[in-house]
Amino acid sequence: MMHTRGNRRDYDRWAAAGNPGWDYASILPYFKKWENIDQIPELANDTVYHSTAGELTLQYPNWRTPLSDAFLQAGVETGGRLVDYNGEKQIGYSIVQFTMQNGTRMSSSRAFLHPIRTRKNFDIAKNAVVTKILIDPETSKAYGVEFVKDGKKFVVKARKEVILSAGAINSPQLLMLSGVGPKDHLTENNITTIADLPVGYNLQDHWALGGLTFLINTTNSIRSERVASIDNIIEYYTQRTGPLGAPSGTEALAFIDTKDPTNEDGYPDLELLFVGGSIVSQPFYKTAFSIDDRIYKKVYQPIETRDTWMVFPMILLPESRGRIMLRDNSPWSKPLIYANYFSDNGHDQKVILHGIRKVIELSKTKAFQRFGSKLHDIPLPNCAHHGFNTDNYWFCAMKTITNTIYHHCGTNKMGPSSDPSAVVDPRLRVHGVGALRVVDASVMPHVPAAHTNAPTLMIAEKAADMIKEDWGISVGK
């Protein structure tokens, strides 16, 4: 639900890698095409970067803690500025723009599928699992898909082409199960290779240090026992306002260029994701963030009744790369996910360390000291020998509480046929396979400096036009 587009350099970089039409000037209209930002009036008049005509509604949260305003004020106190990060420049601090309408989630399904559900040429099968893309081994041309629903196998034939949009994990899995992927790996799994391509490589993700917690001496944070009160429940269901109208504890963010921190038009490589609570604010968070019992009891249980806030320092331009591999040749087996965080000789963790130091600096400002903010300093037991708050302590902490931000991408990399690491061409057609296109986050050559929901929707809009063009249909009709 966090709506961030990224930086113009992200897309100019895609184009420079041999992908014409993916430069920022070319893709900006697609970001605007489906946006409706009329619920943020101060941004709605910026017609260069925003639109009020699209299907997907954006808004600031109807309710948030005063701690989020402190985060913005602290940013200004320490030399930053307030910014529309989906506008001309990204460096700075902002409340998060969310894909919401009237206090409820505006998902891509709600925005794009619900309005067309009665179209005669639209059908969707729920609770179905695609098991294979059907590709003629003689012609290397896709002609349909095989899927299972209610225990029965079905085959759907394609007259024109097959479009694969299963995401950065399942799209490479399906391609490899169907004979498109690294020949050695497919052979190991007794799969006949139709196209020898580097499917599954180039996995990228945004990860963050979890658990960076600050105590306050007021009751201004989000705590589940206060949020889920009868009055708040009634307010939400009658007016769609109040604490239950907040999308989550995540309320604000900052984009920072650690390479050139004072440049207002920098290329952000670090995001600070502000939360008006912490791991102890909601019992479920311990499970959601996979906090080990021993660590929780030692570090967090002593403060589990306290009011707190936290920040996730998040890498935006990671240099580490991972890979998706098959476990075996069964479509029912989960693929193997090798994130390979920390495999980049230290670059990524140094960016996160910069973020930790910045957050601690923010916590000491007048804005946060109004709440008595204090860094929670019970050390992680496996890192305590480094000395709390030393660089080596934080490097250890990053590897102890490492949170994915679920921005997996890049595993079917877009690039020209001359690029040995590419799987699809600039029009998203699979190299060496006819009538097969991939349209999802897996085609991104490099992860943008953004939460990947908005960039993925942009890819979909652009792909829709390219598909029309390739089949002789005028764009816009």
Residue, then its C-alpha position, 0 to 999 in steps of 0.5 A: m500500500m506504500h506508493t513510491r515510484g522511485n527516482r528518474r535515474d532508476y529508469d534512465r538506468w534501465a534504458a541505458a542497459g539496452n531497453p529503449g522506451w523505459d527511460y523516465a520521460s517515457i514511463l512517467p505517463y504510465f505512472k500518472k495514467w492510473e493515479n487518482i490523487d485528488q484526496i491529497p489536494e496539495l499535490a493534485n494541482d501538480t499536473v506534471y507529476h500527478s493525475t486525478a483521472g486514474e483508477l487507483t486512489l491515493q491518500y495520506p492516512n486518515w489517522r496517524t500518531p503525533l510521532s509521525d509529525a515529530f519524525l518530519q520535524a526531526g528531519v527538518e531540524t537535522g537539515g532535511r526538507l519536506v518533499d513530495y517523493n513522487g514528484e520532481k525530487q525524492i530526497g527528504y521526509s514525508i508522510v506516506q502516500f498510500t493506495m487507499q480510499n476512504g480509510t480502506r485499502m485500494s488494491s490493484s484488484r479493487a481498482f482494475l479488476h472489479p470495474i471490468r468483472t462483467r466484461k465478456n472477454f474477461d474471465i478469472a479462475k480463483n483457487a487455481v494453480v498454473t502448473k506449466i506453460l505449454i511450449d511446442p518443442e519443435t517451434s519453441k512457441a507457447y500455445g497455452v497453459e495447464f492448470v489445476k482447479d478443484g483437483k482437476k487438470f485443465v488446458v487453456k489454449a492461446r490464439k495470440e500469446v501467453i502472458l506470464s504475471a506470476g511474480a518474481i518468485n513464481s514466474p521463474q519457477l513456472l518458466m523453468l518447469s516449462g523448459v525455459g531456464p539454465k540448461d544445467h539446472l533443468t537437466e539436473n531436475n529431469i526437465t527438457t530444455i527448450a530455451d537455455l536462459p538465465v532464469g532465476y538469476n539476478l534476484q534483488d530485494h530491499w532488506a532492512l534492520g528490524g528492531l531499532t526501537f525507541l522508548i517514549n514517556t507518553t502514550n502517543s504510540i500505537r498499541s493494539e489494546r488501545v487501537a482495538s477499543i469498542d469506540n474505535i471499532i464503531e468509529y471505523y465502521t461508521q465513519r472509516t476514520g480513527p486508528l483502525g483507518a490507519p493502513s498500519g503503524t507505518e506512517a512516514l518515510a525519508f529518502i536519503d542519498t548516503k553518497d551525497p547527503t546534502n544534495e536535494d536532487g540526489y539518488p537515494d540509496l537509503e530509506l528510513l521507514f518510520v513506524g508509530g510503534s514497534i515489535v512490542s506494540q502488537p503481540f502478532y509482530k513477534t511472529a510476523f518479524s520472526i523474532d526468536d523466542r530467546i531474543y524476544k524474552k531477553v531484549y523485548q519482553p522487559i519493555e512489552t508494556r511500554d510506548t515505543w516507536m521504531v524505524f526500519p533503515m532500508i537498503l534501496l540500491p542493493e549490490s547483493r544478488g540472489r537466485i531462485m532455483l527449483r527444488d525439483n520438477s514438481p509444480w507443487s514443490k516450493p522453489l528455493i529462494y537464495a536471497n544472498y543478503f550480505s554477499d556484496n563485500g560490505h556495501d549494503q550493510k554500510v548503507i544500513l549503518h548510515g541509516i542507524r546513525k541517522v535515526i539515532e540523530l533524529s531521536k535526539t532532536k527537540a521534536f522527539q525529545r518532547f516525547g522523551s525518546k530514548l534508544h532501547d539499549i538492551p543488547l541482542p545477546n549474540c551481539a553484546h560482545h561487540g559493545f552496544n552501539t558500536d559499528n560491529y554491534w550493528f553489523c551483527a544486529m543486521k544479520t540477527i534481525t534481517n527483515t525483507i521488505y518483500h520487494h523481490c524482483g529481477t529474476n527474468k531480467m529485461g535486456p537486449s539479445s546481446d545481454p547474456s544475463a537477459v531473459v526478456d527483451p525490451r518488449l518483455r518477450v521471452h528471448g528464443v520463445g515465441a508468443l510468450r511474454v512476462v509482465d511483472a516485477s521479475v523483468m526489472p533489470h535493477v530494483p528501483a529506489a522504491h517500494t515495488n508496487a507502483p513500479t510493477l503497476m507502471i510495467a503493466e500499463k506500459a506492457a498493455d500498450m506494447i501488446k496492443e501495438d504488437w498486435g496492430i491495435s491503436v494505443g488508447k482504445 
